[in-house]
Amino acid sequence: MQTEPPIRIFLCGDVMTGRGIDQILPHPGNPMLYESFVRDARDYVELAERHGGPIPRSVAWEYVWGEALPLLDRFAADVRIVNLESSITTSDDYWRDKPVLYRMHPRNIGCLTAARIDCCTLANNHVLDWGYPGLDETLRTLRQAGLPFAGAGENAAAAAAPAVLEVPPRGRVLVFSMGSVTSGVPRTWGATPDRAGVHLLPDLSERAASRIAGDIARARRPGDLAIASIHWGSNWGYEVPREQRRFARRLIDEGGALVHGHSSHHVRPFEIYRGRLIIYGCGDFLTDYEGIGGYEAFRGDLALMYLIEAATDGTLREVRLMPLQVRRFRLERCSEEDTVWMANLLRTLGEPEGIGVSLESDGGFRLDWPR
């Protein structure tokens, strides 16, 4: 009997194309910032240059993705999903209580379409940095570019609705996006029946998990893969709170195929529960943090591509991870030393869950687990 081909999914953590990265793209926006110490987004470019060397300006749309693009093409992902943690707007209506604000000029949307992204999750703590006008322009820009999104919308129903990604003839991938207050999403950002905002999780209680599980059950059709993409937790550290584990496992129990967790600036633990992958923190993918000190031991400059194959019934078939490094605002292949460092970290994180990590000849990793 012939086995149906799996659905191939690319996931990554936070893609922050605003601020410094926006300034090297062809249409840099207003660089004015309202941070305690930095008032000009171009300062982040200069900081990165002092750390890694000269960075070109007016770069090609593909520049920031660097060596991730040929790897993605080789993997032949059916769907490419990123957490977009930047507002796309020219709005100057900044959120007064926020210490860090991200925005990318709408004319720089080409840096997302160049990577052929299939879905941007938006329920995070930066999508409303530039107020409701900024959110409105973000949604309009994504729609005009033909980029599906989930997690934010004109009202609560729109914010909670999944992105529906067709994978003919095998089925659909449904992407549900939600943001937890534990990641710094202000409670006032939650969408309501008559106000725009994000799909907010005010807590990670059993009641909240039941609500999300119900949303997934109502939207799923036979053959659908449901992904819960959750922005949660603190920026640093490897501990996974008990309520996160309970919440994630409940979603798997109720029919979810995969939990895509993000917010942490570095890779966090993961597990394979009932044959499904739960990622508690993907780590950052594209940022302008290069040269900023303070948490070097966590190696936030190292990014991971999550390359996942799942059967159409949701059963996990294969997980490959490809390490990259952000250098000069561009994703590059890791050195041998950094590859070994990441392999050792992944083995440490996977060992309590019975997950092994094999180093492949191409510099990537393969997860091994009891079937």
N, C-alpha and C positions, 0 to 999 in steps of 0.2 A: 504493500500500500504506500503510495507516494505521500510524503509529509508536506503539508502546506508551508511555503516559505515564511519565516518569521517577519515581524514588523521591526524595522531598525529605527532606533530613537537616539538622537543626540541631545544630551542635556548638559548644561553648565550652570555655574552660579551667576553672580551679579555682573551684569554688563553695564558699566557706568561711562557712557560716552559724552557726558557733559563736562563742564568745567575745563580742566587742562586739555583733555582730548578734543573737545569742541574747538579749541583755539588752534589746533594744527590741521583741522579739516578745511576744505575749500571755502566754507562760508562761516567763519567764526562769528559767534554772537557777541553781544555786549559782555565784556570781561568783568564788569563790576560785580563784586561779591560783598556779602554782609557778614563775614566771619570775624571772629575775635582778633585774629592775627593776620589773615590774608584778605586783601581787598581787591585783588586783581587775579583773575584766573590764569593769566600768563605767568604768574609767579610759580605755579605748579609745573609749567613746562620748563622753566629755568632750573627749578630744583631737580627735576628728572635729568636734565642735561648735565648738571654738575655731578650727578651720580653715575650716569651711563654713557654720556657722550652726546654729540649734536643730534637734534631731532629735526627732520625736515618740516617745512610748512606747506600748506595746501597739498597735502598728501593725497594719493589716489584712495578711492573709497575702500579698497581692499587692504590698505596699509596696516591698519590696527589689528586685523585678523592674522596677518603674517602667515606663519606655517600651519596654522589651524585649517586654512581653506583646502590645501591639497589633501590633508588627512581626512577632512570631512568628505571630500569627493571620493576618495579611495574607499571609505566606509560605506558610501552610498546610502546615507540615512534617508528613511522615508519621511521623517519629521525632524525638524531642528527647533529646539525650544530653549529660549534664554529668559532670564529674569532681567528685564530692562529697568535699571534703577536710575533713570534720569527723566526729567520732564523735557518734552520737545516743544520749545516755545520761545517767543520773543518777549513774553510778559515780564514786566518789572515788579509785579505785585507779589513780592516775596513774603513767605510765611514768617512773621515777626519772631516767633518763639523757636525757630529752628537754627541751630548753630552751623549747620553744613547744608549747602544748597546746590543742587545739580540741575543744569539745563543745557540742552543742545539746540542749536538753531535748526528750525524745521527744514531749511534747505540742505542740511547735512544728513537727511534721512537716507541718502545713498550708502552710508556706511553700514546700515542694517540690511538694506536690500541686496548689497553686494555679497553678503554672506548667505543669501537665500534663506533667511530665517522664516520659519513657518508659524511661529507663535511667540509673542512677547507677553510674559506675565507681568502684571502691573501693580498687584496688591503689595506694595512695599512702602518704606518710609521716605521716599524721595519723589514719588510721582506727583505729589501736590506741593512741592517746594515753592512753586511760583503761583500759588493760589488757584482758585477755580478757573480763571481765564487761562492759566497755564495748563490745567488738566484738560479743559475743553479743546485747546489747540493741539495738545498731545494726541487725543483721541481722533481728531479730524485728520491730523497728519498721517497717523498710522492707517486710517481707512483709505485716504487718498493714495497711499503707497501700496495698498493691497496687502497690508500686514495684519493678519488676525491677532487678536489680543484677548486677554481675560483678566479679571480681577479689579477692574475699575470701569465706571460707566456713569451715565447720566442720572441713574437712580439705583436703588438697591437691587432690583431685579436684573438690570443690565450688568451691574458689577459682579453679581453672583453667577451669571450665565457662563457656561463653559465655552471655550473656543472649540469648534468642531472641525477636525482635520481629516479630510477624506484620504484613505489609502486604498484606492481601487486595485484589484477587486476584492481585497481581503477584509475591508471593514473601515472603521473610523477610530481615530484617537480623540478622546475628549480631554481637554485640559481645564481643570478647575484651579483658579488662583485665589489665594486668601492670605491676608497679612495679620499677624498677631501683634498685639500691643507689646509683647515681650521683645520685639525687635525694634521698638521705638516708633511704631506707627501711632500718631496721636489719635486718641479716641474720637476726637471731633472730625477726623477724616472719614469715618464710616459713612457709607452711602445710606440714604434713607429713601422712603417711597417718593419723596418730592425734592431730594437734594442729591447732587452728584457726589461721588467719592469712591472709596475703595471697598472691597469685600472684606470686612473687618471681623477678626476673631477677638472679642473682648476678653476671652479666657480660653483655656484648653480643657474645659470640663467635659464630663460625659455627655451633658446636654448639648454642648457645642459640637462634639464629635457626632452625636446622633443626627443633628441638623444637617451637617455636611454629608454624612452617609446617606441620608434621605435624598438630598439633592442629586447625589451620584446615581442612586438607584432609579430615580424618576427619569433621569436623562439617558441612561444606558439602554442600548438595544443589544440583542444577541450579536456577538462578534466585536463589540466596542471595547477598546482599552481605555480605562479611566485613569488619568494621572492627576494626583493632588499636589499642586505646587504651592508650598507654604513658606512664607517669609517669617522666620521666628528665631528667637533666642538672641543671645549676646554676640558681640563681635569676636571675642577671643575666648579660648579655652576649649578643652576636649570633653568636658562633662556633658552628658545628655540628661536633661531633667526627666524625672519619672513621668511627668504628665505628657511630655512629648512622645515618649515611647507608647504610652497608653493610647494617645490620640491617633498616632500613625497606625498602630496595629488594629485599632477599631476600624479605620477606613479600609484596610486590607480585608479584614473579616467580612466587611459589608460589600465587597465586590471591587474595591480599588485594585488596580494592577501595579501601581508604583507610587511612591511618595518622594517628591522632589523638594527637599528642604534646602533653604539658603538663608543668608544673612551674615553668617560668620565670614570673616575675612580670610579664613584658611580652611583646609579640609578637616571635617569632623567625622566621627564614627558613622558606620553604616551597618546594616544587617540584612539578611535575607530571611524573611518571615513568611511561612507558608508558600514558599517558592516565588515570592515577590520581593523586589528590592525596595528598601527604605534607606534613603540618604538623609542624614540629619543635618548636614551642612556641606554644600558643594565647594565652598570657598569662592573667593572672587575670581573673575575670569578676565575682564578688561577694566582697568582703573587708572587713575592718575596719581596713585599713591607712591610711585617710585621716588625713592630718596627720603621719604618720611620715616623717621626713626621711632623706636620705642617698643616694638614687639617683634624684633628680628628673629627671635627663636622660633616663632610660629611659621616663618617663611611664607608670608602672605604674597610674596612675589611669584611663587610657584602656583600655577593653575592646573586644573585637571579637565580633560575632555572625558565625559561619560558616554561611552558607546555601547548601547544596550540592544540586545535582541530578545524579543518576547514572542511567544506563540500567540495566535489570535484569541486563545482562551485566557491570556494573561500570564501564563506560566513563563518564568524566566528561563531563557536558554543560554545566554552568554552575556558576560559583562567584561568589556575591555576599557581600560583607563589609559589615557595618554597624557603624560606630564609635559607642561610647557612653562616657559618663564616670560614674564612681562619685562621687556627691556626696550627703552626708548619708545614707550607707549605702543609696543608691537609684540605679538606673541611669537616667541622663538623656541626652537627645540632646546631641551635641557642639556646641560653638560652631563658627562657620565657620573660625576660626583653627586650632582643634584638628583639624578635619576635614582641612584642607590639610596640617597637620603629619603626620597619619597617612597621608595619600595619598602624601606624599613618602617617608616611611619604607617603605611597602609597595613603591613603585617601586624604591627602592634595594635592598630585599631580593629582589625578583623579577627584577631586571635580569640577574644572572648566570645565571639559569635560562631566560632568554628569555620571561619572563612580564611582560606589560604590565598596567597598572592604570588603569582608566577611572573618573572621578568621575561619578556619576549625579546626576540632578536632585533625588533624595530625600535626598542626603547620604551615600549608600552608595557602594560601589566594586564594579566588575566586573573579574574577572581575564580577560585575553586571552592565549592561547597558541597556538602552531602546532598545527593539528589533523592 
